[in-house]
Amino acid sequence: MILTAIELSKLIDRELEHRLECLEFVDWHEDHISLVLVDALRQTLRNTNRIVVHPTGWGEEEHFFFEVEAYKATGALERRHGDIAIVVQDLDLGRVGTGFYEAKAEGPDGGYPAFNMRQLRRLSSSTPQLALLLYERAGKAVSNDEYSFCSRQYGRSHPTSRLRVIGASIAKKYSHPDSIPDLPRSFGHHFVSRYLTGRDLDYARDPLLTIQRWLKVTRRASPVVVSVRISRAPLPPADPMLIPFDEPGLALITPAIDLKYLLELRPRVES
């Protein structure tokens, strides 16, 4: 299936909304929702295989082929997996970039119990491409207009989403996510337009070292890792464990999110 970037982002959002509607009340916490998100994201990308990106200015459209896998820590670090790391390997440009989502689930009273401004500021200082991912109990307004973040004040009607994303560089300036004047993006729009196409990834650091630094700052709360290979030409077959991780410590998650993992994790956390 071939989709435009906008079509893919909407497809991801629809699939995630459907998955969230099926969640039981007892499953409403970051760890479980993030695994549901990763499974939905992986299945949607695997069913697509190829997107067409239309440039904003003059020029020919680009076709991106991609493959996706997901990895999870095992052993002592497998207790907390609410956050998500996105690793994109661009085979044509010979580079690998990393982005992170710090996930926070809305509580019954409308707040975000796990939201910690001090931690967000620490993470954003050590993780350049970090976004705050909000899991909402009911849909809230988003703006997927590429040229307008601050449209909340104009009283316009907006689409809603239960998975909203805003850059940590903006979020860290405010005491509460709902006090941020800029409307967040939907998850699908942010993932496709900022991470999958490589616009907001950190290319300066090796992905594994970046994840190890994350473990240190979060006191060993390991993220689920979504690894994507992209190319402008059809991709050759590859061993899933080589996309692009081939080290003990990250276990491949099976399509059914089987929690019997493959490897024992003993991370080498840099001081």
TORKOL-4160 file (C-alpha; in steps of 0.2 Angstrom, whole numbers, padded with zeros to 4 digits, m for minus):
271
<pt num="1" X="0000" Y="0000" Z="0000"/>
<pt num="2" X="0007" Y="0017" Z="m0005"/>
<pt num="3" X="0001" Y="0032" Z="0005"/>
<pt num="4" X="0006" Y="0051" Z="0006"/>
<pt num="5" X="0013" Y="0056" Z="0022"/>
<pt num="6" X="m0003" Y="0065" Z="0027"/>
<pt num="7" X="m0013" Y="0049" Z="0024"/>
<pt num="8" X="m0001" Y="0039" Z="0034"/>
<pt num="9" X="m0002" Y="0050" Z="0049"/>
<pt num="10" X="m0021" Y="0050" Z="0049"/>
<pt num="11" X="m0021" Y="0031" Z="0047"/>
<pt num="12" X="m0009" Y="0030" Z="0062"/>
<pt num="13" X="m0021" Y="0041" Z="0072"/>
<pt num="14" X="m0036" Y="0031" Z="0068"/>
<pt num="15" X="m0029" Y="0015" Z="0073"/>
<pt num="16" X="m0022" Y="0022" Z="0089"/>
<pt num="17" X="m0039" Y="0030" Z="0093"/>
<pt num="18" X="m0047" Y="0013" Z="0090"/>
<pt num="19" X="m0035" Y="0004" Z="0101"/>
<pt num="20" X="m0037" Y="0016" Z="0116"/>
<pt num="21" X="m0056" Y="0014" Z="0115"/>
<pt num="22" X="m0054" Y="m0004" Z="0118"/>
<pt num="23" X="m0043" Y="m0002" Z="0134"/>
<pt num="24" X="m0050" Y="m0007" Z="0151"/>
<pt num="25" X="m0049" Y="0005" Z="0165"/>
<pt num="26" X="m0036" Y="m0005" Z="0174"/>
<pt num="27" X="m0024" Y="m0004" Z="0159"/>
<pt num="28" X="m0024" Y="0015" Z="0159"/>
<pt num="29" X="m0005" Y="0018" Z="0163"/>
<pt num="30" X="0010" Y="0023" Z="0153"/>
<pt num="31" X="0018" Y="0006" Z="0152"/>
<pt num="32" X="0003" Y="m0003" Z="0145"/>
<pt num="33" X="m0003" Y="0011" Z="0133"/>
<pt num="34" X="0015" Y="0013" Z="0126"/>
<pt num="35" X="0016" Y="m0005" Z="0121"/>
<pt num="36" X="m0001" Y="m0004" Z="0113"/>
<pt num="37" X="0005" Y="0011" Z="0104"/>
<pt num="38" X="0020" Y="0003" Z="0097"/>
<pt num="39" X="0011" Y="m0013" Z="0092"/>
<pt num="40" X="m0002" Y="m0002" Z="0082"/>
<pt num="41" X="0012" Y="0009" Z="0075"/>
<pt num="42" X="0022" Y="m0006" Z="0069"/>
<pt num="43" X="0007" Y="m0015" Z="0061"/>
<pt num="44" X="0002" Y="0001" Z="0052"/>
<pt num="45" X="0019" Y="0004" Z="0045"/>
<pt num="46" X="0021" Y="m0014" Z="0040"/>
<pt num="47" X="0004" Y="m0013" Z="0030"/>
<pt num="48" X="0010" Y="0003" Z="0022"/>
<pt num="49" X="0028" Y="m0001" Z="0017"/>
<pt num="50" X="0030" Y="0015" Z="0006"/>
<pt num="51" X="0025" Y="0033" Z="0008"/>
<pt num="52" X="0026" Y="0048" Z="m0004"/>
<pt num="53" X="0032" Y="0065" Z="0003"/>
<pt num="54" X="0027" Y="0080" Z="m0007"/>
<pt num="55" X="0039" Y="0094" Z="m0005"/>
<pt num="56" X="0033" Y="0111" Z="0001"/>
<pt num="57" X="0042" Y="0120" Z="m0013"/>
<pt num="58" X="0047" Y="0116" Z="m0030"/>
<pt num="59" X="0054" Y="0099" Z="m0033"/>
<pt num="60" X="0050" Y="0081" Z="m0037"/>
<pt num="61" X="0040" Y="0071" Z="m0024"/>
<pt num="62" X="0050" Y="0058" Z="m0014"/>
<pt num="63" X="0046" Y="0040" Z="m0011"/>
<pt num="64" X="0051" Y="0032" Z="0005"/>
<pt num="65" X="0052" Y="0013" Z="0008"/>
<pt num="66" X="0054" Y="0007" Z="0026"/>
<pt num="67" X="0055" Y="m0008" Z="0037"/>
<pt num="68" X="0051" Y="m0007" Z="0056"/>
<pt num="69" X="0054" Y="m0017" Z="0072"/>
<pt num="70" X="0052" Y="m0014" Z="0090"/>
<pt num="71" X="0063" Y="m0019" Z="0105"/>
<pt num="72" X="0061" Y="m0019" Z="0124"/>
<pt num="73" X="0073" Y="m0021" Z="0138"/>
<pt num="74" X="0073" Y="m0036" Z="0149"/>
<pt num="75" X="0079" Y="m0041" Z="0166"/>
<pt num="76" X="0080" Y="m0028" Z="0179"/>
<pt num="77" X="0075" Y="m0014" Z="0168"/>
<pt num="78" X="0059" Y="m0021" Z="0161"/>
<pt num="79" X="0047" Y="m0015" Z="0174"/>
<pt num="80" X="0045" Y="0003" Z="0167"/>
<pt num="81" X="0043" Y="0005" Z="0148"/>
<pt num="82" X="0031" Y="0021" Z="0147"/>
<pt num="83" X="0043" Y="0031" Z="0136"/>
<pt num="84" X="0047" Y="0028" Z="0117"/>
<pt num="85" X="0063" Y="0030" Z="0107"/>
<pt num="86" X="0062" Y="0031" Z="0089"/>
<pt num="87" X="0078" Y="0027" Z="0079"/>
<pt num="88" X="0078" Y="0030" Z="0060"/>
<pt num="89" X="0092" Y="0023" Z="0049"/>
<pt num="90" X="0093" Y="0032" Z="0032"/>
<pt num="91" X="0102" Y="0020" Z="0021"/>
<pt num="92" X="0104" Y="0032" Z="0007"/>
<pt num="93" X="0111" Y="0046" Z="0017"/>
<pt num="94" X="0121" Y="0034" Z="0028"/>
<pt num="95" X="0115" Y="0041" Z="0045"/>
<pt num="96" X="0105" Y="0036" Z="0060"/>
<pt num="97" X="0095" Y="0048" Z="0070"/>
<pt num="98" X="0086" Y="0046" Z="0087"/>
<pt num="99" X="0070" Y="0055" Z="0094"/>
<pt num="100" X="0061" Y="0052" Z="0111"/>
<pt num="101" X="0044" Y="0053" Z="0117"/>
<pt num="102" X="0041" Y="0055" Z="0136"/>
<pt num="103" X="0024" Y="0048" Z="0139"/>
<pt num="104" X="0012" Y="0054" Z="0152"/>
<pt num="105" X="m0006" Y="0047" Z="0155"/>
<pt num="106" X="m0020" Y="0058" Z="0161"/>
<pt num="107" X="m0027" Y="0054" Z="0178"/>
<pt num="108" X="m0045" Y="0052" Z="0183"/>
<pt num="109" X="m0045" Y="0070" Z="0189"/>
<pt num="110" X="m0039" Y="0077" Z="0173"/>
<pt num="111" X="m0021" Y="0080" Z="0179"/>
<pt num="112" X="m0005" Y="0070" Z="0174"/>
<pt num="113" X="0001" Y="0061" Z="0190"/>
<pt num="114" X="0018" Y="0056" Z="0182"/>
<pt num="115" X="0021" Y="0073" Z="0175"/>
<pt num="116" X="0037" Y="0080" Z="0183"/>
<pt num="117" X="0044" Y="0097" Z="0177"/>
<pt num="118" X="0061" Y="0095" Z="0185"/>
<pt num="119" X="0063" Y="0078" Z="0176"/>
<pt num="120" X="0057" Y="0085" Z="0159"/>
<pt num="121" X="0070" Y="0099" Z="0160"/>
<pt num="122" X="0084" Y="0087" Z="0164"/>
<pt num="123" X="0079" Y="0076" Z="0150"/>
<pt num="124" X="0077" Y="0090" Z="0137"/>
<pt num="125" X="0095" Y="0096" Z="0142"/>
<pt num="126" X="0102" Y="0079" Z="0138"/>
<pt num="127" X="0090" Y="0074" Z="0124"/>
<pt num="128" X="0090" Y="0087" Z="0111"/>
<pt num="129" X="0075" Y="0079" Z="0101"/>
<pt num="130" X="0063" Y="0076" Z="0115"/>
<pt num="131" X="0044" Y="0077" Z="0114"/>
<pt num="132" X="0031" Y="0076" Z="0127"/>
<pt num="133" X="0017" Y="0063" Z="0123"/>
<pt num="134" X="0001" Y="0065" Z="0132"/>
<pt num="135" X="m0011" Y="0050" Z="0133"/>
<pt num="136" X="m0029" Y="0058" Z="0136"/>
<pt num="137" X="m0044" Y="0049" Z="0143"/>
<pt num="138" X="m0055" Y="0059" Z="0130"/>
<pt num="139" X="m0050" Y="0068" Z="0114"/>
<pt num="140" X="m0043" Y="0086" Z="0116"/>
<pt num="141" X="m0039" Y="0099" Z="0103"/>
<pt num="142" X="m0024" Y="0097" Z="0091"/>
<pt num="143" X="m0017" Y="0107" Z="0077"/>
<pt num="144" X="m0009" Y="0098" Z="0063"/>
<pt num="145" X="m0007" Y="0114" Z="0053"/>
<pt num="146" X="0012" Y="0114" Z="0049"/>
<pt num="147" X="0013" Y="0133" Z="0049"/>
<pt num="148" X="0002" Y="0137" Z="0065"/>
<pt num="149" X="0005" Y="0131" Z="0082"/>
<pt num="150" X="m0003" Y="0145" Z="0092"/>
<pt num="151" X="m0021" Y="0144" Z="0086"/>
<pt num="152" X="m0029" Y="0140" Z="0102"/>
<pt num="153" X="m0032" Y="0158" Z="0106"/>
<pt num="154" X="m0043" Y="0161" Z="0090"/>
<pt num="155" X="m0058" Y="0151" Z="0095"/>
<pt num="156" X="m0057" Y="0140" Z="0080"/>
<pt num="157" X="m0064" Y="0122" Z="0080"/>
<pt num="158" X="m0050" Y="0110" Z="0080"/>
<pt num="159" X="m0049" Y="0091" Z="0077"/>
<pt num="160" X="m0046" Y="0081" Z="0093"/>
<pt num="161" X="m0035" Y="0067" Z="0098"/>
<pt num="162" X="m0032" Y="0056" Z="0113"/>
<pt num="163" X="m0013" Y="0055" Z="0109"/>
<pt num="164" X="m0006" Y="0073" Z="0108"/>
<pt num="165" X="0012" Y="0078" Z="0106"/>
<pt num="166" X="0022" Y="0094" Z="0110"/>
<pt num="167" X="0040" Y="0098" Z="0110"/>
<pt num="168" X="0049" Y="0097" Z="0126"/>
<pt num="169" X="0058" Y="0113" Z="0123"/>
<pt num="170" X="0041" Y="0122" Z="0123"/>
<pt num="171" X="0033" Y="0111" Z="0137"/>
<pt num="172" X="0047" Y="0114" Z="0150"/>
<pt num="173" X="0042" Y="0132" Z="0150"/>
<pt num="174" X="0025" Y="0129" Z="0158"/>
<pt num="175" X="0020" Y="0121" Z="0175"/>
<pt num="176" X="0006" Y="0110" Z="0167"/>
<pt num="177" X="0003" Y="0103" Z="0150"/>
<pt num="178" X="m0014" Y="0111" Z="0149"/>
<pt num="179" X="m0007" Y="0128" Z="0152"/>
<pt num="180" X="0004" Y="0128" Z="0136"/>
<pt num="181" X="m0004" Y="0140" Z="0124"/>
<pt num="182" X="0002" Y="0131" Z="0108"/>
<pt num="183" X="m0010" Y="0117" Z="0103"/>
<pt num="184" X="m0001" Y="0100" Z="0102"/>
<pt num="185" X="0000" Y="0089" Z="0087"/>
<pt num="186" X="m0008" Y="0072" Z="0085"/>
<pt num="187" X="0004" Y="0058" Z="0088"/>
<pt num="188" X="0002" Y="0052" Z="0070"/>
<pt num="189" X="0006" Y="0069" Z="0062"/>
<pt num="190" X="0021" Y="0072" Z="0074"/>
<pt num="191" X="0028" Y="0055" Z="0071"/>
<pt num="192" X="0027" Y="0055" Z="0052"/>
<pt num="193" X="0031" Y="0074" Z="0049"/>
<pt num="194" X="0045" Y="0076" Z="0062"/>
<pt num="195" X="0053" Y="0059" Z="0066"/>
<pt num="196" X="0050" Y="0046" Z="0051"/>
<pt num="197" X="0055" Y="0059" Z="0038"/>
<pt num="198" X="0070" Y="0063" Z="0049"/>
<pt num="199" X="0067" Y="0082" Z="0051"/>
<pt num="200" X="0068" Y="0082" Z="0071"/>
<pt num="201" X="0080" Y="0068" Z="0074"/>
<pt num="202" X="0097" Y="0069" Z="0084"/>
<pt num="203" X="0111" Y="0063" Z="0072"/>
<pt num="204" X="0125" Y="0069" Z="0083"/>
<pt num="205" X="0125" Y="0054" Z="0095"/>
<pt num="206" X="0125" Y="0035" Z="0093"/>
<pt num="207" X="0108" Y="0028" Z="0096"/>
<pt num="208" X="0113" Y="0016" Z="0109"/>
<pt num="209" X="0124" Y="0029" Z="0119"/>
<pt num="210" X="0109" Y="0041" Z="0118"/>
<pt num="211" X="0098" Y="0027" Z="0126"/>
<pt num="212" X="0110" Y="0023" Z="0139"/>
<pt num="213" X="0111" Y="0042" Z="0144"/>
<pt num="214" X="0092" Y="0041" Z="0145"/>
<pt num="215" X="0093" Y="0027" Z="0157"/>
<pt num="216" X="0105" Y="0037" Z="0168"/>
<pt num="217" X="0094" Y="0053" Z="0168"/>
<pt num="218" X="0078" Y="0043" Z="0171"/>
<pt num="219" X="0086" Y="0032" Z="0184"/>
<pt num="220" X="0085" Y="0017" Z="0173"/>
<pt num="221" X="0067" Y="0018" Z="0166"/>
<pt num="222" X="0071" Y="0010" Z="0149"/>
<pt num="223" X="0061" Y="0016" Z="0133"/>
<pt num="224" X="0053" Y="0004" Z="0121"/>
<pt num="225" X="0063" Y="0006" Z="0105"/>
<pt num="226" X="0055" Y="0008" Z="0088"/>
<pt num="227" X="0068" Y="0005" Z="0074"/>
<pt num="228" X="0065" Y="0010" Z="0056"/>
<pt num="229" X="0075" Y="0008" Z="0041"/>
<pt num="230" X="0071" Y="0020" Z="0026"/>
<pt num="231" X="0077" Y="0021" Z="0008"/>
<pt num="232" X="0071" Y="0029" Z="m0008"/>
<pt num="233" X="0073" Y="0013" Z="m0016"/>
<pt num="234" X="0065" Y="m0004" Z="m0012"/>
<pt num="235" X="0074" Y="m0012" Z="0003"/>
<pt num="236" X="0084" Y="m0028" Z="0002"/>
<pt num="237" X="0079" Y="m0042" Z="0015"/>
<pt num="238" X="0087" Y="m0040" Z="0032"/>
<pt num="239" X="0088" Y="m0049" Z="0048"/>
<pt num="240" X="0076" Y="m0040" Z="0060"/>
<pt num="241" X="0089" Y="m0040" Z="0073"/>
<pt num="242" X="0100" Y="m0030" Z="0062"/>
<pt num="243" X="0088" Y="m0015" Z="0061"/>
<pt num="244" X="0099" Y="m0007" Z="0067"/>
<pt num="245" X="0103" Y="m0015" Z="0084"/>
<pt num="246" X="0113" Y="m0031" Z="0086"/>
<pt num="247" X="0118" Y="m0030" Z="0104"/>
<pt num="248" X="0113" Y="m0039" Z="0120"/>
<pt num="249" X="0101" Y="m0028" Z="0130"/>
<pt num="250" X="0087" Y="m0025" Z="0118"/>
<pt num="251" X="0075" Y="m0039" Z="0115"/>
<pt num="252" X="0064" Y="m0040" Z="0099"/>
<pt num="253" X="0046" Y="m0039" Z="0103"/>
<pt num="254" X="0035" Y="m0051" Z="0094"/>
<pt num="255" X="0020" Y="m0045" Z="0084"/>
<pt num="256" X="0008" Y="m0050" Z="0098"/>
<pt num="257" X="0018" Y="m0040" Z="0111"/>
<pt num="258" X="0024" Y="m0056" Z="0119"/>
<pt num="259" X="0032" Y="m0052" Z="0136"/>
<pt num="260" X="0043" Y="m0067" Z="0136"/>
<pt num="261" X="0059" Y="m0058" Z="0130"/>
<pt num="262" X="0074" Y="m0065" Z="0121"/>
<pt num="263" X="0089" Y="m0057" Z="0129"/>
<pt num="264" X="0095" Y="m0053" Z="0146"/>
<pt num="265" X="0099" Y="m0034" Z="0149"/>
<pt num="266" X="0115" Y="m0028" Z="0157"/>
<pt num="267" X="0116" Y="m0011" Z="0150"/>
<pt num="268" X="0133" Y="m0002" Z="0149"/>
<pt num="269" X="0128" Y="0015" Z="0156"/>
<pt num="270" X="0140" Y="0029" Z="0153"/>
<pt num="271" X="0145" Y="0040" Z="0168"/>
